[in-house]
Amino acid sequence: DTTLFRSVSSMARKKIVFVIVEGPSDDEALGAIFSRAFDKNAVYVEVMHGDITSVKGNHSGNIVGKVGDLLKQYAKSNHYSKSDFLKVIHIMDTDGAFISDKNVVEDHSLRTLQYSLSEIRCKDAALIRSRNQQKSENMDKLSRQSQVWDSVPYRCYYMSSNLDHVLHNLLNCSSEDKERNAFLFAKKYKNALGEFLQFLCESDFSVNTSYRESWDFIKEGLHSLERHSNLGLCFKEISLK
């Protein structure tokens, strides 16, 4: 079982906000924030323990269905229908997926990927270039999608090059570092939603354009390696309602 359930009380008559993240540290850092931001609705955080856009066999022709399947599985397990969902929010790491192949540099001395603001260094450049092509095509497809499971509103947002980069300005963190940083971040903003929103929406990394323009931006040049996020747009939309 690759899911982690966040308990939600009094779900009756509340619409479900289904949040998809890539790992437990993402849930640790952001789960409580989403619960507070959507306090009039029930929030469920689906933890993928991996990147759905990079899974073997997932491509632009089926990726929307793969995301919809996550929703269907949760609904079936908990006896919900499409009408019970308010929206799906999908948070993805860019991982440099949109950079040119020339910025993927082969280095046989490496055991793990090494990200910088200008390149990805790796043991097998062909493998990472192939991953980038698959991931970028899937992210592009999802960024243009407004619904999943036929009618449930859907929006995806990015952390570039990943969550640790955006939230902590750190690259190449170990699993232990990710867990520790996520805990400290959640502790800092647990009772300070306003400060979190200011951080997310008004920092140097904040991409405060339109939703479509924010995705056009991250695909350019080295932006998907640099520190950028459009997640603030999600909370701006919440605050307008």
Long-range contacts (C-beta under 8 A, 24 or more apart in sequence): 2-47, 2-48, 2-49, 2-50, 3-46, 3-47, 3-74, 4-45, 4-47, 5-44, 6-31, 6-35, 6-43, 6-44, 6-45, 8-35, 8-42, 8-43, 8-44, 10-42, 11-42, 14-40, 14-41, 14-42, 15-41, 15-42, 15-84, 15-85, 15-86, 16-41, 16-42, 16-43, 16-44, 16-80, 16-84, 16-85, 16-86, 17-41, 17-42, 17-43, 17-44, 17-85, 17-86, 17-87, 17-89, 18-44, 18-46, 18-70, 18-71, 18-74, 18-85, 18-87, 18-88, 18-89, 18-152, 19-43, 19-44, 19-45, 19-46, 19-88, 19-89, 19-90, 19-91, 20-46, 20-48, 20-52, 20-67, 20-70, 20-88, 20-89, 20-90, 20-91, 21-45, 21-46, 21-47, 21-48, 21-91, 22-47, 22-48, 22-49, 22-50, 22-51, 22-91, 22-92, 22-93, 22-163, 23-47, 23-48, 23-49, 23-50, 23-178, 24-49, 24-179, 24-182, 25-163, 25-164, 25-178, 25-179, 25-181, 25-182, 26-91, 26-163, 26-182, 28-179, 28-182, 28-183, 28-185, 28-186, 29-163, 29-167, 29-181, 29-182, 29-185, 29-186, 30-91, 30-186, 31-186, 32-186, 32-190, 33-186, 33-189, 33-193, 33-196, 34-89, 36-193, 37-193, 37-235, 37-238, 38-86, 38-238, 41-86, 44-74, 46-70, 46-74, 51-92, 51-93, 51-95, 51-135, 52-138, 53-92, 53-97, 53-134, 53-135, 53-138, 53-139, 53-142, 54-95, 54-131, 54-134, 54-135, 54-138, 58-134, 58-138, 59-134, 59-137, 59-138, 60-137, 60-138, 60-140, 60-141, 63-138, 63-141, 63-142, 64-141, 64-142, 64-145, 64-148, 67-142, 67-148, 67-154, 68-148, 68-149, 68-150, 68-152, 71-148, 71-149, 71-152, 72-149, 82-149, 82-150, 82-151, 82-152, 85-149, 85-152, 86-153, 87-152, 87-153, 87-154, 87-155, 88-148, 88-152, 88-153, 88-154, 88-155, 89-155, 89-156, 89-157, 89-234, 90-142, 90-154, 90-155, 90-156, 90-157, 91-156, 91-157, 91-158, 91-159, 91-163, 91-231, 92-139, 92-142, 92-156, 92-157, 92-158, 92-159, 93-158, 93-159, 93-160, 93-161, 93-162, 93-163, 94-139, 94-158, 94-159, 94-160, 94-161, 94-162, 94-218, 94-224, 94-225, 95-132, 95-135, 95-161, 95-162, 95-224, 96-120, 96-132, 96-161, 96-222, 96-224, 96-225, 97-131, 97-132, 97-135, 97-136, 97-139, 97-224, 98-132, 98-136, 98-218, 98-219, 98-220, 98-223, 98-224, 99-132, 99-221, 99-222, 99-224, 99-225, 101-125, 101-129, 101-132, 103-222, 103-225, 104-128, 104-129, 104-132, 112-172, 113-172, 114-172, 115-161, 115-162, 115-171, 115-172, 115-225, 116-171, 116-225, 117-222, 117-225, 117-226, 117-227, 118-222, 118-225, 119-225, 120-225, 136-219, 136-224, 140-215, 140-219, 143-215, 155-211, 155-234, 155-237, 157-229, 157-230, 157-231, 157-233, 157-234, 158-215, 158-218, 158-224, 158-228, 158-229, 158-230, 158-231, 159-229, 159-231, 160-205, 160-218, 160-223, 160-224, 160-225, 160-226, 160-227, 160-228, 160-229, 161-224, 161-225, 161-226, 161-227, 165-227, 166-205, 166-227, 166-228, 166-229, 166-231, 169-227, 197-232, 197-235, 197-239, 200-229, 200-231, 200-232, 200-235, 201-232, 201-235, 201-236, 202-232, 205-229, 206-232, 207-232, 207-233, 208-232, 208-233
